[in-house]
Structures are given as structure tokens and as C-alpha cells.
Amino acid sequence: MSQNPRQTSSRRQFIQTSAAALALGAGVPTAHAQDDKILIGFWPVASGLPLFTALERGFFKEAGLNVEGVKFASAQQVAEAMIAGRIHGSANGTASAVLALAEITSPGLFKIICSNPSNHKLVLDQFVVPIDSPVKSIADLKGKRVASGPGIQNVTLAKIILEKNGIADAKVTELPIGQHVAALAAGQIDAVYTLEPTGTSGRLKGLTRVLENGVIAKYVLGAADAPWFGGSASLTTTFLKERPEAAKKYIAAYAKAVDFVRKNPADVRRHLDGFTAIDETLVKEVPLSGFVMYNEFTPSDLSYFQKFFDVFAERKIFSRPVPVKSLIYGG
């Protein structure tokens, strides 16, 4: 689908300015007061692709919905905006553990409509180092300057992975995901736990290389092929209750986008341009995570999803256990 450059520019400007305004909450009406507009928060990672595709392909418009994607600097900002009632939900790629923390803070806040599993085959999570780094394994990062994406999920997972590789009491610096490649190239950090398209972007620019992919499945869940449901698309329960017909249409359109992504992986990559740090000339190289709709979870999926949440409960980051099934739409 061809895009008018002026329309693309306007879309990008809306995404950027809306995120700043929503994060600050200054002069922005709550989502409940936006009438027919549906505001969905996302942050710039490849797993947000279903939302990007639905917006660019017009699936929401076909369903009679007025949907806007709102870009945030972190998953935590997305969750905070949901709690504040300034957006109606999150896109895939929004950290599942951060959403769970929001649920603990504000019980009954949302329902998950889709999650994105990743592992060493469905690539999303990775450790990345400078192109000329002598580091050959994660264990070699002892004493090195390591960063991660912002938020408690990213920092916690980065520390666990380092621990599993013999690096105790590791210090991890939070850094916006859009700065990861530049920070590595400039020598400000030695390695970063990050998410695609960071690895691809840095590799194609000749600045970085991927040290290891699928690190959460391997080191946190204990199996390289395990599905790590690190990000989830959701809708607030307020939206589900107040606008049930619009919610049903939204979920159906989102499911259509997921199906389209599955069937057209080569074509949909171009929808990453404008939403993530990777531009149109590089999108063909980006690996894709998987997507599981709320009615597609298997018992094994839910078991691994719960194991992921239990890690955060065991580490006292969650003040109480969070049952995954209770957060799934329709569950």
C-alpha cells in the first residue's frame, strides 16, 4: 500500500507530539472523554507490528473505528497512561511484567487480547555489543558496562541473564531503546540487553553485532524453544465495559492484523518504518516475534507465561503472585 509522504509525516508528528502530551498529562483530555477515538500506547519495538499493520492497512477504519497509536519512551509510561485513563490499551511489545505491576497497583485494570512469544527462533530479545568488541559470550561481560531498555522488566531480566552466566551483583543501566546502537558505537557502554529492531539496525549500519538471541527463553525459562511472552496487547476494562461494541470490533481488527502478519511476513516489515528506529531501506532484515491471540493460548503457553510472572514474584518485584489466566480476555 503506497503512502502519501505528507500523510506519513503528519502521522509521525501526531505520534511524537501525542506521546509527550500524554506522558505529561498536560492539557490532554482523558481517554474516556475522547468520544469515538481509541488511543493505543506503544513503544518502538518490532513486536508492535500488529498495531502498526492495522493502522497502515486500514483494518481499524474498515471496522468503523478511529484508532490512533501513541508512542511512548517506555512500557512503564504506557502502563501509567492506562492507569490514568489517558489511553485505552497497549500494543504488542508492551512489557507483560510492567502490565502485571500495573494490575497490582490498579486491580482489574486491563485484559490481554494478544501476546508476543519469542525465543531463539522467533527473535525479539538479545544481547548486543559493538562490532569490534572482543566479547565472545555473555559470561565475558563481567566487569563490563551493561545497559538495558528502560523499566523494571528489562533491568530485572538483564540481571538474571548475567547471573545465569556467572556474573553476580551485576549493575545494569537503563537506557531508552532508541539510544542503544548509538551508545554502543560511541563506546559509552560495552553491551546492552535489548529488543529488535536494535540488533538488526546496528548490524546493517556496521556498528554492532548480536552476541546472543533468545536469551530469556534460554536463561530465564530454561529452554531455548520456550515461548517468552514478554509483551502483550491489552485493552482497559473500563473501555471494554463502556464501549463493548467498539471493543469487539477493535479485537476483531487486531486479530485480522495478526493473521495478516503471519501470512505476509516479508510484506508487513515495511510497516516498522515510522514506528521504530529502523527505516524503510532496512526493514526486510528484521526478524519477527510470534503472536498469540487471547483464544489461541495452549496449556503449555500459559504454563510458560506463568513461569515468567513467577520469577518476578519470587524476586519480590511483584508484591503478590499474579495469575496469568485472570488477565486474559475472556478468561
N, C-alpha and C positions, 0 to 999 in steps of 0.2 A: 504494500500500500504506500504510494508516494505521499510525501508530506510537503505542505507549503512552508518554506523557510520562515515566513513571518509568523505562521501559526505555531511552529515549533519553538521559535524564540519566545512568543507570548506564553506558551505552556511552561517553558523553563523558568521564565521570570515569575510566573504565578507560584510555581513550586517553591522557589527560593524565598520569595517575599512572604508567602504564607507560613512557611516553617518558622521564620524569625518571629513573626507576629504571634503565632500560636504558642511558641515556646515562652514568649514573654507575657502573653495573655493581655497585651495592651490594646484596647480598643477593638477587640475581636469578640463578636457575639458567641455565645456557647453554641455547640453543635445542635442543641435542642431548638435553638431559635433560628436555625438556618433554613427553615421550611423544607423545600424539596431537596436541597443539596446534601450529598453524602460525602463526608470528609474522611479519608482513609490515610493514616500515617504510615510512612515507610522510611527506611534508611537505605543508603545506596549500595546494596549488595546484590549479587546476581540472582539470589533466590527470591527476590521480589518480582521476578519475571511474570507470574500470572497477572498481577495487578497492572504492570506496565503493558502487557499484551492486551488485556481487556480494555484499557484506556485507549491505546493506539489503534486497535482493531475495531473499536466502536461497539463492543459487546454490551457495555452498560447502556449506551444510547439506544441500541436496538431493543433493550428491555424497558425503555422509557425512563431511565434513571439518569440523574445529574450527579455524576461522581467526580470528585477531584482527589488527586494524590497529593499528599503534603509531605515534603521531605524534611527529615529531622537529622540531627547530628549523631544521635544515638538511640538505641532501643528504649533506654530509660526515658528519654524525652517523649517518645511515642506513648509509653505506658502512663506517664504523668498527664499527658494531654487527654488520654482516655478517662482517667480518674477525674480530671477537672471538667469533663463533659464537653471538651472542645473539638473532639473528633469522634467519629462513630465506630472506629475499629482500626485494626492494623493489617498490614500486608504480610505475606510470607517474608521471612528474613528477620522479623521482629523477634528478638531473643525469647524463647519459651520460658526460660527461668526468670527473666525480668517480668514477663506477664504473670507468672506464678507469684512473684513477690507483690505485684500489684493486686492480685487476688487476695493475698493475705492481708494487705493493707485495706482493701475495699472489697469485702466478701460479696460474691455474686456479680462481679464487675463485667465479665465477658464470657463468651463461648467460642471455642476454637472451631473454625469451619474448614481449615486446611493446614497441614504441617508439611515441612520440607525435610525429608530424611537425606542424610549424606553419609558417605564413608569413603573408602579408597577408590571406589568405582564411580559413585555419584559425588563428584568432588565439589566441596564448598570450603571446608576448614583446612588450614595449612600453616606450616611454619615457613617463613621466607627469610632469606639472607641476601646480602649484597652479592652481585655477580662474581666478584673476585674474593669472596670470603673463603678462608681456609677451613671453615667448619664443615664437617662431613656428616655429622649426626646431631640429634638434639642433645645427646649427652655431652657433646663438645661445647655446649653453651654455658657451662659452669663458669661463673665469674664474668660472663658477658652481659652487656646491656640489652635487656629483652623488653619489648613493648607488646601491647595487645590493643585490640579495639576497646572503646570506652564501655564502661558498665560492669556490674558485678559478675555477670555470666562470663564475659570474655576474660576478665582478670582471674577469676577462680579456675576456669578451665586451663588457662595458660600455666598457672602454678601447679595444677595437678599433673599436667603432662610433663613439666620439668621434674617434678618429684618422682614420677614413674621412670624417669631416665636418670635417677641418682642425684638430682640437684635439689637438696633440701633448703628450706627457708629462702626460696628464690624471690627476688624483688622484680615486680612487673610494673612498667609504666604505662598508664592509659594514654592512648593517642588516637585522635579521630582517624577513621579508616582511610579517608581521602589523603592523609598525610603519610601513610606508611611507606610508599615507594620513595617519596622524596627524602624522608628521614633516613632510610637505609642508604640511599645513593649519596647523601651528604655526610654519611659516617656518624650521624647523631645517635644511632642505635646499631646493635650488631645483629639483631634478629627480631622478628615480630610474629606473634600468633595473629593470624588474620583470616579474612574470608575472601573468596572470589568476588569480583574480578581482580583483586590486588595482585595475586601471583601471575596471572596472565598479562596484566598491564605492564608490570615491571619486567617480565621476561621479554615481551615483544619490544620494549623500549631499550633492551640491552642493559638494564640497570640492576636487576635482581634475578635470583633463581629460587625455585621451590626446594626447600630442604626435605619436607615430607608432607604428603597429603593425607587426608582422612585420619587425623590424629586423635579425634575424640572417640571414634568407634574403636580404635585400637587400644588406646591407653586409658580411657575412662570407662567405656562399656565392655572392654575386654575381648573384642572380636572385630577383626578388620572389616568383615562384611555386615556388622550390626548396623541397623538404621539409627542414626543420631538425629532425633527430631529437635534440632537446635533452634528452629524458627517456626513461627506459626502466624497464620492469618486469623483474625478474630473479628467479632462484632460485639459491641457492648450490649448487655442485657437490656439496658434502657432503650436502645434502638430496636432491638428485637421485639420488645413489648409494645413500644409506642407506634412503631411502623412495621407491623408484621408482614404486610403485603410487599412493601418495598424491600424488606429483608429477604424474603423468599426469592424475589426477582434478582437481588444482588447475589445471593448464594448460587443461584442457577447460572448467572452470567459468569461468576467466578469459576464455577465448575467447567463451563464451556471454555474458558481461557486455559484452565489446567489441561483439559483434553487437547486443545489446540497446541499447547506447548509440547505435550507428549508426542503428538503426531508430526509436528513440524519443527524439530529442534534446530535445524540449520537456519530456517527462515526467521524464527522468533528472536534469535540472538540480537538482531538489529534493534530490537526494542529496548535494549540495555542503554543505548545511546541517549544521552539527555537525562537519564535517571541514575546512572552510575558514573564512575570515573573513566570508564572505557569508551572510546569514541567509535564511530561507525566503521572506520577502516580496520579496526582490530577485533570486532565482535565475533567473527567466525571462529576464533580460537578459544573462546571462553567455555569451560566445562560447565555442565548444568547439574544441579542437585535434583533429587526426585520430588514428587508432590503427592500427597495422600489426602484425599478429601475426607471429611468427617465420617462418612458412611463406608469408607474403604479400609479402616484400621483393622488389622488382624489381631488375634490374641497375642501373637509374638511381638507385633508392633507396639501394642500397649504395654507389654512387659518391659521392653527396652526403653520406652518413653518414661515409664515409672521408675526404672533404674536410674535414669538420668536425673529425675527430680529427687530421688532418694539421696543421691550424692550431696545435693545442696542441703538437705535436711540433716544428714549425718555431720556435715561441717558447720551446722548451726547458722547457716546463711538464711535458711528458711526457719522461722520460729516454730513451725509445726509442719508435719507431713502434708503434702498436697496430692490428693488422689487425682491422677490424670483423667480418669473416666468422668469425673464430675465436671471437668472443664470442656469436654467435647460436646459440640452442638448436637442436640437430640438425645444426649445421654442422661 
